[in-house]
Amino acid sequence: MHQIKTVVWPEIYFDGRVQNKIHIGTSGWSYKHWRGLFYPDKLAASKWLNYYRGLFSTTEINGSFYRLPTEETVIKWTEGVSEDFLFCPKISRYLTHMKKLRDPEEPLERFFSVFEFMKKKMGPVLIQLPPMLKFSYDVAEHFYRLLKMKYREYNFVIEVRHDTWLQEQSLTLMTAYDIGFVISQSDAIFPYAEVVTAKNIYIRFHGPAELYASSYSDDALKNYAGKFKEWVKEGHEVWAYFNNDIHGYATKDALRLLQWLEKI
């Protein structure tokens, strides 16, 4: 269906049934400029994930977009978090930006040969498309069919950056293959639509004004918190990640959103 420094952080609590269906985090955790803004100055980078998981129960893995980690690294991440912590890795840009989703067999096999160790602690796999890539029914259908046939144990969401992917034929195809449409908040820089094509509703916050470098208002976060709760009531699961990492806004906004979920 379609529906168009060290900081003392607050403890967050809200109804467990809702909490288990709403996952809030940031688009990665390993940012050097977060030292002093989020991570204590003297905390070793090797301990950042452990610190991060003390406040959040999920994160995107942005680095896999640029370079696949080793199997040893994936195992280390997986074993270094609690049972309920979930990762959402991003598909390699080799497949999305270079191959443009064509001939996806080998890139997908390589990606999942590394990330299969994380399967039990994995949320949706993020597919981020380049701005110049237009919707092609044949290319998209072949790609989705391969995901459905060979990787049915995983969930997938797709962030589109060309308006042609918002046409009815594209959204219907996503729905048919249970591919979640990513709601991409960026002050009109990226195509925006509150579209539901799967059980998983996935939203990325890139910054409301300056891309990656602006913070969200309380009114905006309160509004999204209300939407998230309504989507959960309708039977969906919500995944929300802040990508406005410059100046440390991502962690602050994610925690404020968690507070709004507790309040309303």
C-alpha contacts under 8 A as a table, 3 or more apart, distances in Angstrom:
res1	aa1	res2	aa2	distance
1	M	175	T	7.05
1	M	196	V	6.43
1	M	197	T	5.93
2	H	171	L	7.55
2	H	195	V	5.57
2	H	196	V	5.21
2	H	197	T	6.10
3	Q	194	E	6.36
3	Q	195	V	4.81
3	Q	196	V	5.62
4	I	193	A	6.34
4	I	194	E	5.56
4	I	195	V	5.07
4	I	196	V	7.78
5	K	35	R	6.81
5	K	36	G	3.18
5	K	37	L	4.63
5	K	38	F	6.29
5	K	39	Y	6.73
5	K	40	P	5.65
5	K	41	D	6.24
6	T	36	G	6.07
6	T	37	L	6.85
6	T	38	F	6.32
6	T	39	Y	6.25
6	T	40	P	4.75
6	T	41	D	7.31
7	V	37	L	7.65
7	V	38	F	6.69
9	W	55	L	7.98
10	P	255	L	7.98
12	I	258	L	6.57
12	I	259	Q	6.23
12	I	262	E	7.04
13	Y	262	E	6.05
14	F	18	V	7.49
14	F	19	Q	6.38
14	F	261	L	6.90
14	F	262	E	4.71
15	D	18	V	5.49
15	D	19	Q	5.96
15	D	262	E	7.74
16	G	19	Q	4.78
16	G	20	N	5.97
17	R	20	N	5.57
17	R	21	K	6.93
18	V	21	K	5.31
18	V	22	I	6.33
18	V	229	K	7.12
18	V	232	V	6.91
19	Q	22	I	5.24
19	Q	23	H	7.30
20	N	23	H	7.29
21	K	232	V	6.64
21	K	236	H	7.55
21	K	237	E	4.83
21	K	238	V	6.09
22	I	228	F	7.21
22	I	232	V	7.66
22	I	237	E	6.12
22	I	238	V	4.72
22	I	239	W	6.05
22	I	240	A	7.82
23	H	57	S	7.14
23	H	58	T	6.50
23	H	238	V	6.09
23	H	239	W	4.79
23	H	240	A	6.14
24	I	56	F	7.05
24	I	57	S	7.32
24	I	58	T	6.52
24	I	59	T	7.86
24	I	239	W	6.21
24	I	240	A	4.96
24	I	241	Y	5.95
24	I	254	A	6.40
24	I	257	L	7.98
24	I	258	L	7.21
25	G	56	F	5.97
25	G	57	S	7.11
25	G	58	T	5.39
25	G	59	T	5.14
25	G	60	E	7.55
25	G	240	A	6.44
25	G	241	Y	4.90
25	G	242	F	6.54
25	G	251	T	7.51
25	G	254	A	6.00
26	T	29	W	6.90
26	T	58	T	7.81
26	T	59	T	5.48
26	T	60	E	6.43
26	T	240	A	7.89
26	T	241	Y	4.55
26	T	242	F	4.52
26	T	243	N	6.15
26	T	250	A	6.02
26	T	251	T	6.48
26	T	254	A	6.98
27	S	59	T	6.11
27	S	60	E	4.67
27	S	61	I	6.66
27	S	62	N	6.26
27	S	241	Y	5.62
27	S	242	F	5.72
27	S	243	N	5.02
27	S	245	D	7.92
28	G	31	Y	7.78
28	G	59	T	5.80
28	G	60	E	5.04
28	G	61	I	5.17
28	G	62	N	5.49
28	G	63	G	7.67
29	W	48	W	7.31
29	W	49	L	6.69
29	W	52	Y	7.03
29	W	59	T	7.23
30	S	45	A	7.61
30	S	48	W	7.06
30	S	49	L	7.72
31	Y	34	W	5.51
31	Y	35	R	7.68
32	K	35	R	5.83
33	H	36	G	7.78
33	H	37	L	7.44
33	H	246	I	7.70
33	H	247	H	7.55
33	H	248	G	7.67
34	W	37	L	4.89
34	W	38	F	5.16
34	W	39	Y	6.01
34	W	247	H	7.57
34	W	248	G	5.87
35	R	38	F	5.94
35	R	39	Y	4.74
35	R	40	P	6.13
35	R	41	D	5.50
36	G	39	Y	5.50
36	G	40	P	5.34
36	G	41	D	4.91
37	L	40	P	7.68
37	L	247	H	7.48
37	L	248	G	5.96
38	F	248	G	6.76
38	F	251	T	7.32
39	Y	43	L	6.74
39	Y	48	W	7.04
39	Y	51	Y	7.55
40	P	43	L	5.37
43	L	47	K	6.76
43	L	48	W	7.30
44	A	47	K	5.51
44	A	48	W	6.92
45	A	48	W	5.18
46	S	49	L	7.30
47	K	50	N	5.33
47	K	51	Y	6.37
48	W	51	Y	5.03
48	W	52	Y	6.00
49	L	52	Y	4.91
49	L	53	R	6.06
49	L	77	W	7.95
49	L	80	G	7.92
49	L	81	V	7.94
50	N	53	R	5.31
50	N	54	G	6.62
50	N	80	G	7.01
50	N	81	V	6.87
51	Y	54	G	5.36
51	Y	55	L	7.42
52	Y	55	L	5.67
52	Y	56	F	6.22
53	R	56	F	4.96
53	R	57	S	5.86
53	R	58	T	7.50
53	R	81	V	6.84
53	R	82	S	7.93
53	R	85	F	7.48
54	G	57	S	7.84
56	F	59	T	7.71
57	S	84	D	6.91
57	S	85	F	4.70
57	S	86	L	6.41
58	T	85	F	5.48
58	T	86	L	4.67
58	T	87	F	5.65
58	T	88	C	7.72
59	T	86	L	6.77
59	T	87	F	5.23
59	T	88	C	6.25
59	T	241	Y	7.32
60	E	87	F	5.72
60	E	88	C	4.49
60	E	89	P	5.60
60	E	90	K	7.21
60	E	241	Y	7.23
61	I	64	S	6.22
61	I	87	F	6.75
61	I	88	C	5.90
61	I	89	P	4.40
61	I	90	K	5.98
62	N	65	F	5.72
62	N	66	Y	7.67
62	N	89	P	6.65
62	N	90	K	5.83
63	G	66	Y	5.51
63	G	67	R	6.14
63	G	68	L	7.26
63	G	69	P	7.78
63	G	90	K	7.71
64	S	67	R	4.96
64	S	68	L	4.60
64	S	69	P	6.35
64	S	89	P	6.58
64	S	90	K	5.78
64	S	91	I	6.57
64	S	92	S	5.89
65	F	68	L	7.14
65	F	90	K	5.39
65	F	91	I	5.53
65	F	92	S	4.10
65	F	93	R	5.21
66	Y	92	S	6.25
66	Y	93	R	6.27
67	R	92	S	6.94
68	L	92	S	7.11
68	L	111	F	7.21
68	L	114	V	7.78
69	P	73	T	6.13
69	P	74	V	6.71
69	P	114	V	7.48
70	T	73	T	5.19
70	T	74	V	6.46
70	T	114	V	6.72
71	E	74	V	5.16
71	E	75	I	6.19
71	E	114	V	5.16
71	E	115	F	7.31
71	E	117	F	7.67
72	E	75	I	5.15
72	E	76	K	6.12
73	T	76	K	4.98
73	T	77	W	6.20
74	V	77	W	5.18
74	V	78	T	6.11
74	V	114	V	7.27
74	V	115	F	6.67
74	V	117	F	6.96
74	V	118	M	6.80
75	I	78	T	5.04
75	I	79	E	6.03
75	I	117	F	6.31
75	I	118	M	7.04
76	K	79	E	5.28
76	K	80	G	5.90
77	W	80	G	5.11
77	W	81	V	6.80
78	T	81	V	6.05
78	T	117	F	7.81
78	T	118	M	5.98
78	T	121	K	7.06
79	E	82	S	7.85
81	V	85	F	6.15
82	S	85	F	5.44
83	E	121	K	7.63
84	D	121	K	7.42
85	F	121	K	6.51
86	L	121	K	4.84
86	L	122	M	5.12
86	L	123	G	5.79
87	F	121	K	6.24
87	F	122	M	4.82
87	F	123	G	5.74
88	C	122	M	5.85
88	C	123	G	5.09
88	C	124	P	5.59
88	C	125	V	5.40
88	C	126	L	6.61
89	P	122	M	7.87
89	P	124	P	7.77
89	P	125	V	5.44
89	P	126	L	6.16
90	K	125	V	5.99
90	K	126	L	4.57
90	K	127	I	6.02
90	K	128	Q	7.34
91	I	95	L	7.43
91	I	96	T	7.63
91	I	111	F	7.26
91	I	125	V	7.00
91	I	126	L	6.08
91	I	127	I	5.38
91	I	128	Q	7.33
92	S	95	L	5.82
92	S	96	T	6.85
92	S	107	P	7.88
92	S	111	F	7.40
93	R	96	T	4.85
93	R	97	H	5.03
93	R	98	M	6.67
93	R	128	Q	7.95
94	Y	97	H	5.76
94	Y	98	M	4.92
94	Y	99	K	6.10
94	Y	107	P	7.50
95	L	98	M	5.91
95	L	99	K	4.82
95	L	100	K	5.97
95	L	101	L	5.55
95	L	102	R	7.55
95	L	104	P	6.50
95	L	107	P	6.11
95	L	108	L	7.91
96	T	99	K	5.94
96	T	100	K	4.60
96	T	101	L	5.32
96	T	127	I	7.41
96	T	128	Q	6.91
96	T	129	L	5.59
96	T	130	P	6.96
97	H	100	K	5.13
97	H	101	L	7.87
97	H	129	L	6.69
97	H	130	P	5.76
99	K	102	R	5.38
99	K	103	D	7.15
99	K	104	P	7.68
100	K	129	L	7.89
100	K	133	L	6.99
101	L	104	P	5.78
101	L	139	V	6.83
101	L	140	A	7.43
101	L	143	F	6.71
102	R	139	V	6.42
102	R	143	F	7.64
103	D	106	E	7.38
104	P	107	P	5.59
104	P	108	L	6.00
104	P	143	F	6.70
105	E	108	L	5.48
105	E	109	E	6.20
105	E	146	L	7.77
106	E	109	E	5.06
106	E	110	R	6.16
107	P	110	R	5.17
107	P	111	F	6.14
108	L	111	F	5.02
108	L	112	F	6.15
109	E	112	F	5.41
109	E	113	S	6.00
110	R	113	S	5.20
110	R	114	V	6.78
111	F	114	V	5.61
111	F	115	F	6.40
112	F	115	F	4.77
112	F	116	E	5.31
113	S	116	E	5.79
114	V	117	F	6.89
115	F	118	M	5.39
115	F	119	K	6.84
116	E	119	K	5.13
117	F	120	K	7.86
118	M	121	K	5.44
118	M	122	M	6.03
119	K	122	M	5.25
119	K	154	Y	7.66
122	M	125	V	7.75
123	G	155	N	7.01
124	P	154	Y	6.90
124	P	155	N	4.61
124	P	156	F	4.94
124	P	157	V	6.22
124	P	200	N	7.80
125	V	154	Y	7.34
125	V	155	N	6.12
125	V	156	F	4.77
125	V	157	V	6.20
126	L	156	F	6.20
126	L	157	V	5.22
126	L	158	I	5.98
126	L	159	E	7.40
127	I	156	F	7.35
127	I	157	V	6.11
127	I	158	I	4.61
127	I	159	E	6.07
128	Q	158	I	5.91
128	Q	159	E	4.72
128	Q	160	V	6.45
129	L	133	L	6.82
129	L	158	I	7.46
129	L	159	E	6.07
129	L	160	V	5.27
129	L	161	R	6.16
130	P	133	L	5.62
130	P	160	V	7.36
130	P	161	R	6.02
130	P	162	H	7.80
131	P	160	V	7.51
131	P	161	R	4.48
131	P	162	H	5.31
132	M	161	R	7.50
132	M	162	H	6.47
133	L	161	R	7.54
133	L	162	H	6.39
134	K	162	H	5.89
134	K	163	D	7.71
134	K	164	T	5.80
134	K	165	W	6.85
135	F	140	A	7.29
135	F	162	H	7.78
135	F	164	T	5.46
135	F	165	W	5.17
135	F	170	S	7.12
136	S	139	V	5.39
136	S	140	A	6.00
137	Y	140	A	5.25
137	Y	141	E	5.82
137	Y	169	Q	7.84
137	Y	170	S	7.09
138	D	141	E	5.22
138	D	142	H	6.13
139	V	142	H	5.37
139	V	143	F	6.24
140	A	143	F	5.09
140	A	144	Y	6.02
141	E	144	Y	5.14
141	E	145	R	5.91
141	E	173	L	7.14
142	H	145	R	5.19
142	H	146	L	6.23
143	F	146	L	5.27
143	F	147	L	6.42
144	Y	147	L	5.08
144	Y	148	K	6.19
144	Y	174	M	7.84
144	Y	177	Y	6.29
144	Y	179	I	7.73
145	R	148	K	5.05
145	R	149	M	6.05
145	R	177	Y	7.16
146	L	149	M	5.17
146	L	150	K	5.81
146	L	151	Y	7.40
147	L	150	K	5.62
147	L	151	Y	4.96
147	L	152	R	6.43
148	K	151	Y	5.78
148	K	152	R	4.89
148	K	177	Y	6.73
149	M	152	R	5.98
151	Y	154	Y	5.79
152	R	155	N	7.36
155	N	179	I	7.48
156	F	178	D	7.82
156	F	179	I	5.45
156	F	180	G	6.25
157	V	179	I	5.35
157	V	180	G	4.19
157	V	181	F	5.71
157	V	182	V	6.17
157	V	200	N	7.86
157	V	202	Y	7.10
158	I	179	I	6.93
158	I	180	G	6.21
158	I	181	F	5.41
158	I	182	V	5.58
159	E	181	F	6.48
159	E	182	V	4.76
159	E	183	I	7.31
159	E	184	S	7.01
160	V	163	D	7.82
160	V	165	W	6.47
160	V	182	V	7.41
160	V	191	P	7.29
161	R	165	W	7.92
161	R	190	F	5.55
161	R	191	P	5.86
162	H	165	W	6.14
162	H	190	F	7.70
162	H	191	P	6.65
163	D	166	L	5.52
163	D	167	Q	7.62
163	D	191	P	6.06
164	T	167	Q	5.75
164	T	170	S	7.92
165	W	170	S	5.52
165	W	171	L	7.23
166	L	170	S	6.39
166	L	171	L	6.40
166	L	193	A	7.96
167	Q	170	S	5.53
167	Q	171	L	6.46
168	E	171	L	5.16
168	E	172	T	5.93
169	Q	172	T	5.20
169	Q	173	L	6.23
170	S	173	L	5.16
170	S	174	M	6.36
171	L	174	M	5.04
171	L	175	T	6.22
171	L	197	T	6.83
172	T	175	T	5.07
172	T	176	A	6.17
172	T	197	T	7.75
173	L	176	A	5.04
173	L	177	Y	6.40
174	M	177	Y	5.35
174	M	178	D	5.90
174	M	179	I	4.83
174	M	180	G	6.90
174	M	181	F	7.44
174	M	197	T	6.15
174	M	198	A	7.91
175	T	178	D	4.94
175	T	179	I	6.14
175	T	180	G	7.59
175	T	197	T	4.59
175	T	198	A	6.05
176	A	179	I	7.85
178	D	197	T	6.68
178	D	198	A	5.07
178	D	199	K	7.70
179	I	197	T	6.56
179	I	198	A	5.98
180	G	196	V	7.04
180	G	197	T	5.34
180	G	198	A	4.89
180	G	199	K	7.33
180	G	200	N	5.85
180	G	201	I	6.26
180	G	202	Y	6.97
181	F	195	V	6.50
181	F	196	V	6.43
181	F	197	T	5.96
181	F	198	A	7.53
181	F	201	I	7.07
181	F	202	Y	6.92
182	V	201	I	7.05
182	V	202	Y	5.00
182	V	203	I	5.41
182	V	204	R	7.10
183	I	192	Y	6.21
183	I	193	A	6.14
183	I	194	E	5.92
183	I	195	V	7.15
183	I	201	I	7.91
183	I	202	Y	6.21
183	I	203	I	4.50
183	I	204	R	6.33
184	S	190	F	6.58
184	S	191	P	6.91
184	S	192	Y	5.64
184	S	193	A	7.71
184	S	203	I	5.88
184	S	204	R	5.10
184	S	205	F	6.47
184	S	206	H	7.35
185	Q	188	A	7.54
185	Q	190	F	7.33
185	Q	192	Y	6.42
185	Q	203	I	7.42
185	Q	204	R	6.11
185	Q	205	F	4.99
185	Q	206	H	5.86
185	Q	207	G	6.98
185	Q	208	P	6.99
186	S	189	I	5.46
186	S	190	F	5.96
186	S	192	Y	7.89
186	S	205	F	6.71
186	S	206	H	5.16
186	S	207	G	5.44
186	S	208	P	5.47
186	S	209	A	7.17
186	S	211	L	6.58
187	D	190	F	7.58
187	D	207	G	7.28
187	D	208	P	5.12
187	D	209	A	5.85
188	A	191	P	6.28
188	A	192	Y	6.70
196	V	199	K	7.83
196	V	201	I	6.54
198	A	201	I	6.89
199	K	235	G	7.22
199	K	236	H	4.83
199	K	237	E	6.18
200	N	236	H	5.90
200	N	237	E	4.95
200	N	238	V	5.97
200	N	239	W	7.30
201	I	236	H	6.71
201	I	237	E	6.05
201	I	238	V	4.84
201	I	239	W	6.19
202	Y	238	V	5.86
202	Y	239	W	4.65
202	Y	240	A	5.87
203	I	238	V	7.88
203	I	239	W	6.26
203	I	240	A	4.81
203	I	241	Y	6.51
204	R	240	A	5.85
204	R	241	Y	5.01
204	R	242	F	5.90
204	R	243	N	6.74
205	F	208	P	7.77
205	F	240	A	7.59
205	F	241	Y	6.16
205	F	242	F	4.62
205	F	243	N	5.60
205	F	244	N	6.75
206	H	211	L	5.90
206	H	212	Y	5.14
206	H	242	F	6.35
206	H	243	N	4.77
206	H	244	N	5.03
207	G	210	E	6.03
207	G	211	L	5.08
207	G	212	Y	5.12
207	G	213	A	6.18
207	G	214	S	4.98
207	G	215	S	6.14
207	G	216	Y	6.98
207	G	243	N	7.26
207	G	244	N	5.25
208	P	211	L	7.21
208	P	214	S	6.19
208	P	215	S	6.75
208	P	216	Y	6.20
209	A	213	A	7.87
209	A	214	S	5.81
209	A	215	S	7.98
210	E	213	A	5.30
210	E	214	S	5.23
211	L	214	S	6.70
211	L	244	N	7.05
212	Y	243	N	6.02
212	Y	244	N	3.72
212	Y	245	D	5.92
212	Y	246	I	5.96
213	A	244	N	5.34
213	A	245	D	6.68
213	A	246	I	4.84
213	A	247	H	6.72
213	A	249	Y	7.33
214	S	244	N	6.42
214	S	246	I	7.77
214	S	249	Y	6.96
215	S	244	N	7.23
215	S	249	Y	5.67
215	S	250	A	7.75
215	S	253	D	6.87
216	Y	220	A	6.32
216	Y	221	L	6.69
216	Y	253	D	6.63
217	S	220	A	5.25
217	S	221	L	6.37
218	D	221	L	5.15
218	D	222	K	5.94
218	D	256	R	7.86
219	D	222	K	5.13
219	D	223	N	6.10
220	A	223	N	5.11
220	A	224	Y	6.36
221	L	224	Y	5.17
221	L	225	A	6.09
221	L	256	R	7.50
221	L	257	L	5.54
221	L	260	W	7.08
222	K	225	A	5.04
222	K	226	G	6.34
222	K	257	L	7.07
222	K	260	W	5.65
222	K	261	L	7.70
222	K	264	I	7.96
223	N	226	G	5.30
223	N	227	K	6.47
224	Y	227	K	4.95
224	Y	228	F	6.08
225	A	228	F	5.12
225	A	229	K	6.41
225	A	257	L	6.64
225	A	260	W	6.20
225	A	261	L	5.38
225	A	264	I	7.82
226	G	229	K	5.32
226	G	230	E	6.38
226	G	261	L	7.50
226	G	264	I	7.21
227	K	230	E	5.10
227	K	231	W	6.17
228	F	231	W	5.14
228	F	232	V	6.28
228	F	238	V	6.51
229	K	232	V	5.11
229	K	233	K	6.31
229	K	261	L	7.91
230	E	233	K	5.06
230	E	234	E	6.40
231	W	234	E	5.02
231	W	235	G	6.61
231	W	236	H	5.49
231	W	237	E	7.40
231	W	238	V	7.52
232	V	235	G	5.10
232	V	236	H	4.75
232	V	237	E	5.88
232	V	238	V	7.16
233	K	236	H	7.23
241	Y	254	A	7.52
242	F	245	D	7.34
242	F	250	A	4.95
242	F	251	T	7.46
242	F	253	D	7.37
242	F	254	A	6.52
243	N	250	A	6.05
244	N	248	G	7.56
244	N	249	Y	5.86
244	N	250	A	5.01
245	D	248	G	5.15
245	D	249	Y	5.62
245	D	250	A	4.86
245	D	251	T	7.64
246	I	249	Y	6.38
246	I	250	A	7.69
248	G	251	T	6.14
248	G	252	K	6.84
249	Y	252	K	5.22
249	Y	253	D	5.88
250	A	253	D	5.31
250	A	254	A	6.04
251	T	254	A	5.12
251	T	255	L	6.21
252	K	255	L	5.30
252	K	256	R	6.22
253	D	256	R	4.96
253	D	257	L	6.08
254	A	257	L	5.12
254	A	258	L	6.35
255	L	258	L	5.02
255	L	259	Q	6.30
256	R	259	Q	4.94
256	R	260	W	6.33
257	L	260	W	5.05
257	L	261	L	6.31
258	L	261	L	5.08
258	L	262	E	6.43
259	Q	262	E	5.07
259	Q	263	K	6.30
260	W	263	K	4.95
260	W	264	I	6.15
261	L	264	I	5.84
